[in-house]
Amino acid sequence: MSAPEPDPFVDYAVVLNGEEQYSVWPTARRLPPGWSGTGDRGSYQHCLDRIGELWPDMRPRSLRAATAERTSQEADA
């Protein structure tokens, strides 16, 4: 199943959750619990491009933290 085509007449926003994962969300819709706006708005493609700039490491925050902790422990050993 593929995602529907974005509407070129809808304004979108870049949103962020507690795991520092980004998404594109229509500005006319209320954000779901746990998500907040980043202040970036525009076309769907603009938002995707901005997410590409903001989110180079797509792992959730908790996984990045666990990996960093494990790497730190291995360096100390």
C-alpha positions in Angstrom: 0.0 0.0 0.0 1.4 3.4 -1.0 0.9 6.8 0.6 -1.6 9.1 -1.0 -0.3 11.9 -3.1 0.1 15.1 -1.0 -2.3 17.9 -1.8 -0.5 20.9 -3.5 -3.0 23.3 -2.0 -2.5 22.2 1.7 0.0 23.8 4.0 2.1 21.3 5.9 4.3 21.5 9.0 7.4 19.6 10.1 6.6 18.0 13.5 8.7 16.2 16.1 8.0 13.6 18.7 9.7 12.8 22.0 12.0 10.3 20.3 13.2 13.1 18.0 11.6 11.5 15.0 10.2 13.9 12.4 7.2 13.8 10.2 5.1 16.0 7.8 1.7 17.0 9.1 -1.2 19.0 7.5 -1.4 22.3 9.5 -5.2 22.2 9.4 -5.2 19.1 11.5 -4.6 18.9 15.3 -1.3 17.3 16.2 -1.6 13.9 17.9 -0.5 13.6 21.5 3.3 13.5 21.9 4.1 15.6 18.8 5.0 19.3 18.5 5.7 21.7 15.7 9.2 22.8 14.8 8.1 26.1 13.2 8.9 24.9 9.7 5.9 25.1 7.3 5.3 25.0 3.6 4.7 22.6 0.8 4.9 18.9 1.4 8.2 18.7 -0.5 9.6 21.7 1.4 8.8 19.9 4.6 10.5 16.7 3.4 13.5 18.6 2.3 13.7 20.3 5.7 13.4 16.9 7.5 16.3 15.7 5.4 18.4 18.6 6.8 17.3 18.2 10.4 17.3 14.4 10.7 20.5 12.9 9.3 20.4 10.0 11.8 17.0 8.4 11.6 17.5 6.2 14.7 15.1 7.1 17.6 16.7 9.2 20.4 16.6 6.3 22.9 18.5 4.0 20.4 21.2 6.7 19.8 21.6 7.2 23.5 22.0 3.4 24.1 24.5 3.1 21.3 26.5 6.1 22.7 26.5 4.5 26.2 27.6 1.2 24.9 30.4 2.8 22.8 31.5 4.8 25.9 31.6 1.6 28.0 33.6 -0.2 25.4 36.1 2.7 25.2 36.5 2.6 29.0 37.1 -1.2 29.1 
